[in-house]
Amino acid sequence: MTPDREPLSDLAAVAPVDEPVELTAEWMTSALRAAGFDTRITDFEVEPVGTGQMSVSLRVRYRPAEPVPGLPESMVVKIASPDREVRPLVRGGYQAELAFYREVAPTVAIDAPRCHLAVANPDATSFTLLLEDLAPAEQGDQIAGAPAAMIAVAARNLAGLHGPRWCDPSLKDYPWLRPNDLDAHRFTADLVAGSLDQLAEGLGPALTEEDRETLERSAAVLAPFLGARPARFGPIHGDYRLDNLLFGPDGRVFAVDWQTLEIGLPARDLAYLLATCLSVEDRRSAEVELVESYREELARHGVTDYEPAECFDDYRLGMLQCPLIIVLGATYGTRTERGDAMFAAMISRSCQAIRDLGSVELATSS
């Protein structure tokens, strides 16, 4: 399978939408023209989509003055968080998502929405993406989880991200990459460890003593985990789970929300997907088969020297991606009732996976 997306050109002449009120018929006209549609929008309707906490996504249904061949009936406009105090803290995520659509997406084979426009201000605290509207594809339900058959499709799609750029040395030249050295790893590990008290206070009895202990033990080995096995790397989504996946009626699955994009051990994505989205029972019974299915799909993208035992061992280690993302997301994201329930479910499932697979012990010895 080869990518079918063309690289985006520099469309800086179209200013990013800083607030929803700036989304006007004139702006939609300019954006669609920059994207290659010769149109003039006379009116439009907006509705929120998704459950993002660091940004806002809006479905825009517009009416052109005249019919335009190939113009979709709607698109999704994604903009920065309305909380201006949050924006400087998460602008690295904004830069990562812009980089995915501008630079990485054209070179990989994962199913993701087509991006028609990607613009930002100079410091990336304000940005706008004009994305393909994938409706009637529906977002997964992180709290309910999903059956193994759905997760299998998502895992194979993940191989389309990892395989085409597997161990590609040019990945390390991207200027948007976060620091990848021991000091940066220690800082991240300390941040996770220092967030656990606040997490426990927020979740209350939903966080069991056993899981709290697992999170503490995991935080203690995050620095070596983040630097482990540098010989295998690729672009990783970082937060590849049901809330960031759209499932189409034709069986395809699309990955969205690329603000945690980085370069790392690919199996981190796979472990995070299986641990946070499957029930403990389903994960235990299906994980060997699912990991092997992912590895076979990697081979179709040219990764032919990855042995089954090696892949499964990376999957075991990759489980530590779960506390890394979940603890920081639960602590620093906007608190909601649904969010608390979601993080509690993810912690319960993933901590059991970490214990089952001996991930902390593996990180200590890797």
VOMITI-477617 format. One line per field, with one value per residue (C-alpha): chain; x negated, y negated, z; residue number from 1. Coordinates in steps of 0.05 Angstrom, whole numbers, plus 5000, padded with zeros to 4 digits. Each point is the difference from the previous one (the first is absolute). Layout:
BEGIN
unit: c(A	...) .
px: c(X	...) .
py: c(Y	...) .
pz: c(Z	...) .
pos: c(NUM	...) .
***
This chain:
BEGIN
unit: c(A	A	A	A	A	A	A	A	A	A	A	A	A	A	A	A	A	A	A	A	A	A	A	A	A	A	A	A	A	A	A	A	A	A	A	A	A	A	A	A	A	A	A	A	A	A	A	A	A	A	A	A	A	A	A	A	A	A	A	A	A	A	A	A	A	A	A	A	A	A	A	A	A	A	A	A	A	A	A	A	A	A	A	A	A	A	A	A	A	A	A	A	A	A	A	A	A	A	A	A	A	A	A	A	A	A	A	A	A	A	A	A	A	A	A	A	A	A	A	A	A	A	A	A	A	A	A	A	A	A	A	A	A	A	A	A	A	A	A	A	A	A	A	A	A	A	A	A	A	A	A	A	A	A	A	A	A	A	A	A	A	A	A	A	A	A	A	A	A	A	A	A	A	A	A	A	A	A	A	A	A	A	A	A	A	A	A	A	A	A	A	A	A	A	A	A	A	A	A	A	A	A	A	A	A	A	A	A	A	A	A	A	A	A	A	A	A	A	A	A	A	A	A	A	A	A	A	A	A	A	A	A	A	A	A	A	A	A	A	A	A	A	A	A	A	A	A	A	A	A	A	A	A	A	A	A	A	A	A	A	A	A	A	A	A	A	A	A	A	A	A	A	A	A	A	A	A	A	A	A	A	A	A	A	A	A	A	A	A	A	A	A	A	A	A	A	A	A	A	A	A	A	A	A	A	A	A	A	A	A	A	A	A	A	A	A	A	A	A	A	A	A	A	A	A	A	A	A	A	A	A	A	A	A	A	A	A	A	A	A	A	A	A	A	A	A	A	A	A	A	A	A	A	A	A	A	A	A	A	A	A	A	A	A	A	A) .
px: c(5000	4973	5022	5050	4994	4962	4956	5034	4972	4985	5067	4979	5041	5062	5000	5017	5067	4984	5071	5064	5030	4946	5027	5038	5025	4942	4949	5030	4998	4926	4983	5036	4969	4931	5016	5015	5076	5022	5060	5034	5036	5063	5023	4981	5020	4954	5004	4947	4970	4956	4979	4932	4975	4941	5034	5068	5028	5060	5040	5015	5056	4997	5039	4962	5027	4996	4988	4926	4978	4966	5015	5022	5065	4963	4931	4972	4964	4953	4974	4962	5029	5045	4959	4943	4961	4999	4975	4927	4996	5025	4973	4949	5060	5028	4932	4999	5070	4983	4937	5038	5046	4948	4940	5014	5068	4978	4946	5039	5060	5043	5073	5011	5043	4974	4975	5017	4969	4951	4982	4975	4973	4923	4999	5055	5044	5054	5011	5054	5007	5052	5012	5041	5067	5001	5074	5035	4938	5010	4952	4984	5023	4940	5040	5038	4940	5006	4998	4935	5024	5005	4933	4968	5020	4971	4935	4991	5013	4946	4950	5013	4971	4940	4980	4986	4951	4973	4930	4996	4942	5029	5055	4950	4989	5070	4993	5066	4975	4999	4932	4980	4944	4992	5013	5066	5019	4986	5040	5060	4994	4996	5061	5041	4977	5015	5070	5023	5025	5043	5025	5019	5036	5039	5021	5011	5022	5000	4925	4985	4939	4974	5005	4969	4941	4994	5000	4945	4957	5012	4981	4935	4977	5027	4933	4966	5064	5000	4929	5005	4988	4978	4984	5075	5037	5053	5054	5049	5068	4991	5073	5028	5065	5075	5016	4949	5026	5059	5032	5033	5059	4955	4955	4944	4971	4970	4952	5010	4970	4926	4976	4959	4961	4927	4945	4992	5006	5060	5027	5017	5061	5021	4995	5038	5056	5010	4992	5047	5054	5010	5030	4948	5031	5001	4929	4973	5034	4986	4934	4954	5042	5008	4926	4984	5053	4967	4931	5025	5030	4932	4969	5047	4970	4929	4981	4978	4947	5043	5006	5064	4965	4965	5066	5036	4944	5004	5075	4988	4952	5046	5053	4965	5027	5066	4981	4959	5059	5057	4971	4981	5066	5042	4961	4992	5060	5066	5038	5068	5043	4991	4925	4993	5038	4959	4933	5022	5017	4935	4959	5035	4990	4929	4973	5025	4964	4936	5004	5019	4943	4946	4988	4967	4951	4986	4984	4952	4961	5004) .
py: c(5000	4931	4932	4962	4933	4943	4954	4935	4936	4940	4965	4946	4948	5028	4978	5051	4994	4976	5005	5033	4931	4989	5059	4961	5012	4957	5042	5065	4973	4982	5066	5042	4961	5010	5074	5000	4991	4942	4980	4945	5018	4961	5033	5056	5038	5023	5056	5026	5069	5044	4995	4966	4964	4961	4974	4992	5036	4974	5031	4946	5011	4945	4976	4978	4946	5050	5076	5018	5069	5040	4952	5040	4979	4989	4999	5000	4937	5012	4940	4986	5004	4942	4997	4953	5020	5072	4984	4985	5063	5045	4965	5056	5045	4951	4999	5076	5005	4948	5039	5065	4972	4958	5047	5070	5019	4998	5051	5053	5045	4993	4982	4929	4942	4963	4930	4945	4943	4994	4929	4969	4936	4996	5031	5052	4977	4989	5050	5025	5066	5010	5074	5051	5013	5076	5005	5048	5031	4998	4988	5059	5002	5000	5016	5059	5027	5042	5073	5031	5001	4924	4992	5048	4952	4941	5038	5016	4928	4982	5041	4951	4945	5038	5043	4950	4959	5057	4981	4943	4957	4938	5000	4974	4937	4971	4933	5010	5061	4995	5009	5074	5004	5025	4932	4994	5071	4986	4936	5037	5056	4950	4964	5064	5020	4930	5003	5063	4965	4953	5058	5039	4940	4990	5073	5017	5072	5014	5007	5063	5007	5056	4956	4941	5044	5023	4928	4982	5059	4983	4927	5022	5035	4951	4968	5065	5021	4937	5013	5076	5038	4942	5046	5006	4936	4967	4947	5016	4971	5001	5000	5052	5022	5003	4926	4983	5051	4995	5065	4999	5041	5034	5027	4950	4963	4930	4969	4928	4952	5001	4953	5055	5018	5017	5047	5062	5075	5017	5054	4945	4983	5073	5013	4936	5019	5070	4983	4940	5024	5073	5029	5037	5066	4985	4973	5061	5048	4962	4963	5053	5005	4924	4986	5052	4971	4931	5030	5035	4934	4966	5051	4978	4931	5026	5017	5072	5009	4992	5067	5020	5006	4933	4966	5028	4980	4928	5003	5020	4941	4953	5006	4944	4952	5006	4966	4950	4974	5015	4967	4936	4997	5012	4950	4942	5008	4965	5039	5028	5056	5040	4987	5026	5063	5010	4992	5046	5054	4991	5003	5063	5037	4978	5010	5071	5009	4972	5050	5058	4988	4980	4934	4964	5056	5003	4925	5009	5053	4970) .
pz: c(5000	4982	5025	4957	5034	4968	5043	5020	4970	5043	5008	5048	4962	5035	5073	5054	5035	5070	5028	4973	4987	4947	4960	4947	4929	4976	5037	4975	4929	5007	5033	4948	4943	5030	5003	4926	4997	4957	5042	5038	5064	5015	5065	5047	5063	5056	5051	5048	4990	5043	5072	4994	5062	4970	4937	4968	4939	4962	4944	4948	4950	4949	4940	4938	4953	4943	4997	4999	4975	5054	5056	5062	5035	5065	5033	5070	5024	5058	5040	5065	5070	5020	5064	4983	5061	4975	4931	5016	5042	4943	4939	4992	4987	4950	4964	5000	4968	4948	4984	4993	4947	4965	5001	5026	4973	4927	5015	5039	4987	5061	4989	5025	4977	4940	5019	4951	5039	5058	5024	5064	5029	5010	5070	4985	5058	4947	4944	4953	4964	4945	5001	4962	5035	5010	5018	5005	5033	5075	5058	5045	5072	5046	5063	4970	4963	4938	4978	4977	4927	4998	5034	4950	4943	5039	5012	4927	4983	5050	4960	4942	5043	5025	4941	4944	5043	5043	5025	4948	5024	4967	5053	5051	4958	5011	5035	5039	5038	5075	5034	5003	5051	5071	5031	4962	5019	5073	4998	4971	5051	5057	4972	5000	5070	5026	4971	5036	5063	4960	4958	5062	5029	4936	4990	5073	5013	4925	5006	5040	5045	4955	4938	5036	5019	4927	4976	5050	4979	4927	5010	5032	4936	4948	4987	4978	4965	4956	4978	4993	4936	4956	4942	4985	4989	4957	5002	5056	5013	5075	5020	4953	5033	4989	5012	4946	4949	4953	4976	4932	4977	4949	5055	4992	5060	4998	5049	5022	5052	4985	5055	5034	4937	5014	4979	5044	5008	4956	5046	5051	4956	4995	5074	5017	4951	5027	5074	5002	4951	5016	5063	5042	4981	4925	5001	5035	4952	4935	5009	4971	4937	4994	5008	4947	4953	5008	4987	4936	4976	5013	4953	4945	5009	4993	5072	4988	5054	5062	5035	5038	5067	4990	4982	5060	5047	4973	5011	5073	5010	4962	5054	5037	4948	5038	5066	4962	4960	5048	5062	4965	4962	5062	5041	4952	4954	5012	5054	4980	5028	4937	5000	5071	4983	4937	5035	5056	4950	4962	5064	5025	4934	4986	5071	4998	4933	5029	5058	4955	4952	5049	4963	5059	5010	4926	4998	5057	4962	4930) .
pos: c(1	2	3	4	5	6	7	8	9	10	11	12	13	14	15	16	17	18	19	20	21	22	23	24	25	26	27	28	29	30	31	32	33	34	35	36	37	38	39	40	41	42	43	44	45	46	47	48	49	50	51	52	53	54	55	56	57	58	59	60	61	62	63	64	65	66	67	68	69	70	71	72	73	74	75	76	77	78	79	80	81	82	83	84	85	86	87	88	89	90	91	92	93	94	95	96	97	98	99	100	101	102	103	104	105	106	107	108	109	110	111	112	113	114	115	116	117	118	119	120	121	122	123	124	125	126	127	128	129	130	131	132	133	134	135	136	137	138	139	140	141	142	143	144	145	146	147	148	149	150	151	152	153	154	155	156	157	158	159	160	161	162	163	164	165	166	167	168	169	170	171	172	173	174	175	176	177	178	179	180	181	182	183	184	185	186	187	188	189	190	191	192	193	194	195	196	197	198	199	200	201	202	203	204	205	206	207	208	209	210	211	212	213	214	215	216	217	218	219	220	221	222	223	224	225	226	227	228	229	230	231	232	233	234	235	236	237	238	239	240	241	242	243	244	245	246	247	248	249	250	251	252	253	254	255	256	257	258	259	260	261	262	263	264	265	266	267	268	269	270	271	272	273	274	275	276	277	278	279	280	281	282	283	284	285	286	287	288	289	290	291	292	293	294	295	296	297	298	299	300	301	302	303	304	305	306	307	308	309	310	311	312	313	314	315	316	317	318	319	320	321	322	323	324	325	326	327	328	329	330	331	332	333	334	335	336	337	338	339	340	341	342	343	344	345	346	347	348	349	350	351	352	353	354	355	356	357	358	359	360	361	362	363	364	365	366) .
***
